[in-house]
Amino acid sequence: MNQPTRKFSPRAARALVAAAAGAAAFATAASAYAEPQGFLETIKHHTTLINTVPENGDQNPYAVVVAPVTAGAIKQGDVLVGNFNNSTNLQGTGSTIINYRPDTKQMTVFATVPRDLKECPGGIGLSTAMTMLKSGYVIVGSTPSNDGTTGTKGAGCLIVIDPQGKIASAITSPNINDPWGNMAVVDNGTSATLFVSNAGFGVGGAQGTPPVFKQATVLRLDLDVPAGKPPVVKKETVVGSGFGAQADKGVFLVGPTGLALSNDQKLLYVSDAIGNRITEIDDPMTRDTSAGVGRQLTADGLLHRPLAMVTAPNGHLLVTNALNGQIVEIDPATGKQIYARWIDTDKAQSPPGNGDLFGLAMTPEGDGFYYVEDDVNTLVLAK
């Protein structure tokens, strides 16, 4: 049986429309004050802090590390930035680490590594692999070249620098070949564990389109850290292998770059740039064999050649893209890519920000992150 159509007076109709609009506005307001889905929603401002080019003209900032302690020339909370290129912009030839002090907004040169450091095969080109230990020592990777191309690249090393910026030692090994990506680190004070990717195995100069070599690794270094002395390698273990790496004229190398540990240290996440994915390796702190490339967590979607990676306070992964100026937030519990946020909109590149984003580090308070835009040699704070 059909129900009769209910009619409203114009005044009643207007009241219903107003009530509906009010309800919609309330719902919008409620959603605006809802708990954020992820960390990136809390980021409101991007502030350019400094130009990172020191007096010697080094360019192309790659590594970004926030000092965990005060030691020597470094104050807790200082931001260390390593340069990959020299003053003529040749890749794999940068030798300086600059220090930005947030409270004074001043930049100084923390260390200048000799270009011909004999203990480092191939010389010096400071890569994205850098950390500072609680002991005050800084460890930075070298992925060196003589002419800015992979045709003359060396195997490189890890350089140990004391808190005053002086070279203390170099770490070399058959397992170290172009230490490349940002490190994941567990630092217990008198001992430490470093994870570093090595993208140089098999890669050399090539005509035309360079081939992909599936020989890149993730190496775990277990260190002893004696009081007042440089850290020494106690044990080294390849925990990941078979990742793709490729020579590239624009960025020197494409290979596994971002490394981050889960909060419980039971998983190591790896940004596999060639595979356009994030993988995870089980039991990274204790395993004594390689997990290969591990298990795929997420791929494609918002990822466009994932690079640097850190863990946000909420446990999510933040990953910069190489092929656009975005950072992507991922929930590792589900593998869901929550969203991407533009952090570099420089239209000098296509897409905007293409090839600009490398180093990435959380602020000590966990309320933002530091990153570099290497095309314009700047350090930026997002919070």
KARATA-V161220 format. One line per field, one symbol per residue. psi: psi as a letter, one per 40 degrees, with the letter a starting at -180 (. if undefined). burial: b if it has 9 or more other C-alpha atoms within 8 Angstrom, else e. A space follows every 10 residues. Layout:
psi=???
burial=???
//
This chain:
psi=hhiihhiiid dddddddddd dddddddddd ddeihidadd dehdihhhdi hehadeeiag hcihhhheih hbehiheihh hihdiadefh ifeieihihh hddefihihd ihhhdfhdeh heahhhaehi ihideeihhi ihgiideeie deiidaahhh hieeeihdii hiidehhghd ihihhhhece iihihhihee hdhaiiiahi ihhgeiihhh hhihgiheii iihdihhhei ieiiihihdd ecihahdhhi iideeehhhh hgddefihii hifddeieii ebeahhdiib behgghbihi hideeihhhi ideifihhhh hedeehhdii hhehfhedih ihehedhcih hiideeeaii iihedefihi hh.
burial=eeeeeeeeee eebeeeeeee eeeeeeeeee eeeeeeebbe eebeebeebb ebbbeebbbb bbbbbbbbbb beebbbbbbb bbbbbbbebb bbbbbbbbbb bbeeeebebb bbbebebeeb bbbbbbbbbb bbbbbbbbbb bbbbbbebbb ebbbbbbbbb bbbbbebbeb bbeeebbbbb bbbbbebebb bbbbbbbbbb bebbbbeeeb ebbebbbbbb bbbbbeeeeb bebeebbbbb bbbbbbbbee ebbbbbbbbb bbeebbbbbb bbbbebbbbb bbbbeebeeb bbbbebbbbe eebbbbbbbb bbeebbbbbb bbbbbbbbbb bbeebebbeb eeebeeeebe bbbbbbbbbb bbbeebebbb bbbbeebbbb bbb
//
